[in-house]
Amino acid sequence: KQWYQRRVRGWTYIHKEMIHSLIITTRGGTVLFEKVWVSSAHTTGKANMFASLITAMQEFSRQATGGLLVSHLSFGQVSLSMSWDERTQLRAVLTHDAGDGYNFGQLLAQQLLRGFIDSYAQDTEFSSAQGLSPQRFLPYVNKVLDQITQSIRSILVVLHRHRGLLNTFLVHDDGRATTTDAADDQLGIAANLTPLIAFSSEIMLHKADRPRVITLEMGKQVIEVHRVGPASLVCICRKNKDPSVYRSAIQNAVQMLEKVFLLLRDLSGRS
C-alpha cells in the first residue's frame, strides 16, 4: 500500500478541504438538512439566508429560461454544485473546492440528495414545508459517508454504458468488489480474475513513479487493470474497438474514483 499512502499524502494537502458544506432545501427555500465541514465567518449560521438566495436565483432562472435551472456556480476557489429532484421538489447545494470540477461536484450533490430522499421519502411529504423540522433529519449526517461511498458505483455505471466496454468493476484490496449491478456474472468474473488483478496490482504498487495501467489481450477482449487508491479498476474492453474510443472515458473514471477515495479518507480522518 506504499503507492496509495504516498499518493494520498501528495493529494491530501491540495484537497484538504474538498467539500465545505451541504444543505438540502425545499423548493421554497426551507432548510431541512445542513452539514458544515469547513466553517466560515461569512456563512456560519446563515444557512437559511443562503438557501433563500439560491431559491430566488433558481426561480428567476426557471422563469427566464422556460424551466432551466442553474446547476453550477464558481467563485474563485470555491464552487457550488446544485442538484434538483422534480418529484420531491428538493434541492441539494454542495459547496466544494473549485479545483475538483463540475462533474465531481454534480456526482456528489446528486448522490447525497438521492440518499436523503431514499432515507425519508416513504413517510415524509416534502411538498409541504409545514411540520418539517430540521431536527428530524439530523440522523442523515451518519449516512453521508455511506452515500459518498455509493458514488463509486455511480461512476462505474456511467463508465459501463460506454460502447467500447463489455464490463467494468472495482476490486478493493480487502477482497470486496463493487459492480454495476448485483448480477452474479459480474461477481463471477471478478472472482475468476482475482489472481490476475492481484498480480497486476502488486507490480504497480512497487513502481515509484505515477500509477500505471496493465493491459492484457485475451481472445476477443482486452482487459485493462488500473490502480486507483486502495483498489483496482478492471475494464473489459472490446478488442475490435480502437482504444481511443474508450480510453478517455476510462481515464475520466479513474480521476473521479481517485477524488472519491481521497475525500473518503479525508472525511474519515475528521470523524
N, C-alpha and C positions, 0 to 999 in steps of 0.2 A: 504493500500500500504506500510505498515511498512516493510514487509519482503523484498520487492523489493528494497526499499531505503537502507535498512541495507545491503542487499546482494550486491547491486551495489557499495556502499561505500567500501565494503571489496575487490571488484574486480577492482575498478577504479584505485587505486594506482598501482596495479600489471600490469594492462593492459592500463596504461595511454597513451602509445604510441603504440597501437595495429597495426596500419598501418602507415608507414613512407612516402611512395611516390608511385606514379603510373605514368608510361609512356606508351604510345601506339605508336608503330612504324610500319613502312612498313617493308617488308622483307629485303629491302636494308639498313635498319637502320635509315631512316629519321624519326625524332620525330614529330608526329602530335599533341600529347597532353601530357601535364605534369602537375601533381598536387603534391605539396610537403606539407605534414603535419608536418614533423619533419625535420628541416634544419640541415645540417651537413657541416662543413668546407671542408670535403673530397668530397662531392657530389654537393654542391650548384653551379649552373651554369655550370655543367658538364654533362647535360643530353645527349647531342649529343655524347660525348666521351663514356659515359656509354652504350648508345644504340649501338654504333659501336662494343664495346667489346662483348656485348650479341649476336649481329648478327654474328660476327666472330665465336664465340663459337658454336652457333646453326648450322651454316653452316658446321663446322668441324664435329659436332655430326651427322648431316644428311648424310654426305659423309662416315664417318667412320662406321656407323651402318646400312646403307642402308635405311635411311629415318627417323630414330627415333630422336626425339628432347628432349632436357633437359627440364624438367618441374619444377624442384625444386632444389634450392641450399641453403645450410646453412652455415653461417659464425658466429659462436659463438652465440650471442643473436639475430642476425638478419638473416632473410631468404628471398630468392627471389622466388616468385611463378610466373610461366610463362604460359600463355595461347595462343594458336595459332589458327587462323581461316584460313583454307585452301582456302576457296572461295575468300576471300578478300585479303589474304596474309598479314594480320595484326597480330601484336603480342602485348599482354599486359604483362608488367612486374611490379609486385606488390612487394614492399619491406615492410616487416612486422615483427612483433615480432616472433622470432623462437618458443617461447613457445606456440603459438596458433596452430602450427602444419601444416602439409602438406594439409590435407583436407580443413581446413578453408581458407588457402591461395589460393588453387585452386578454391574453391567456389567463392571467391570474384574476383579473376582475370578473371575467365570465365564470371561472371555476368557483370563486368564492361566493358569487351571487347564486349560482346553481346549487351549491351546497347549502346555503342558507334557506333557499326555497324548499329544497328536499327535506330539510330538517323540520320545517314548521308549516308547510302548506296544507297538510292533511287536516289540521284542526285550527287553522287561522284564516280569517277573512281579511286579506290585505287591502281590498278595495276601499275599506272604510278605516280611516286612521283612528277613529274613536275607540277608546278602550285598548289601544295597542301601546303598552308601556315598554320602554327600552329594557326595564328590569327583567322582563320575561325572556328576552333574547340574549341576556348576558352569557348563558352557558355555551353559546356558539363559539366563544373565544377558545374553548377547549377543542374545537373541531377545525380550527384554522390550519394547523399544521397538516392534518389529515387531508384537507381539501387541496392544499398546495401539493402534497404528495400525489393526489389523484390527477393533477395536471400532467404528470409524467405520461399517464395512459392517453390523455388527450393529445399530446404531442405524437405519440405512436399512431393513434387513429388517423390523424391528418396525413402522416407520412405513408401509412399503409394504403391510402387511397391513390397514391401516385401510380400511374400506369406502367412505370418501369419496374415496379416491385411486386413480388409474389407474397412476401411475408416480412413482418418486422416484429421484433420483441426485444425486451431488455432482460438480461440475466445479471442479477446482483451477485456481489461477491459472497454473500451468505447463502447462495443457492436458490433464492426466490426468483421467480420470473414474472415480469409484467408484460402482459399480452394485450392485443387489441380487443379481445373478447374472451369469453370463458370456454371456448371450444377446446375439446381435448386434443385436437390435431396440433394446435399451436404448442400446447404443453408437451406433447409427444415429440415434436420437432426439437423443442428446447432441450428435452432430456437426451435425445439422440446426439445433439451437438455439444453437449456439456464437455466432453473431453477435448474437443476441438477449441471450444471457447476458452477453456482453462489454459490450454497450451498457448493460444494466441495472446491472452491477457498476460500470461507470465512473461512472454517475450517483450510486450510493450511496457510492462511495469519496470523492466530493467533498462529501459532506454533513458538516457539522461537528457535527451532533447525533448522537443514538443511531442505530444502524443501522436501516434501514427495509426494507420488502418492496415489490417491484414486482409488480403483478397485471395480467395481460393475459387478455382473453377471446378465445378463438379457436374458433369453431364451437361444438361441444358440450363444449368443455373450457375450464377456467380454469387458467392457468399462473401459479404464484407463484414468484418468484425471491427468495430470502433471502440476504443477505450474511452468511457465517459464517466468521470468521477469514480464512485465505488461500484461500477457496473460495466457491462459490455453491451453495446447496441449491435444487434445482429440483423442484417438486412439480406434477404434472399432475393436476388435480382434476376431479371430475365436476361439470358445470355444473348438473345437476338436483338437486344436494345443497346444502342450506343450509350456508354456510361454517362455521357454528357446530358442524357435525357433525365437521369435521376440523381446525379451526383450533387447538384446544388441543393436539392430537397433534403438529401441526407445530411449535408453539411449544416443546413439551417436547423435541422432537428438536433444535431449534435450540440450546436451552440445553445439552443434553448434548454436542452437537458443539463448542460453544464451550469447554466444560470440557476435552474431549479435546484440542483444539488447544492450549489453554493449558498443559495438562500435558505434551504432547509438546515444546512449546517450552522449558518449564522443565527437563525431563529432558535434552533435547539440549544445553542450555546447561551442565549439570553434567558431562556426559561428556567 
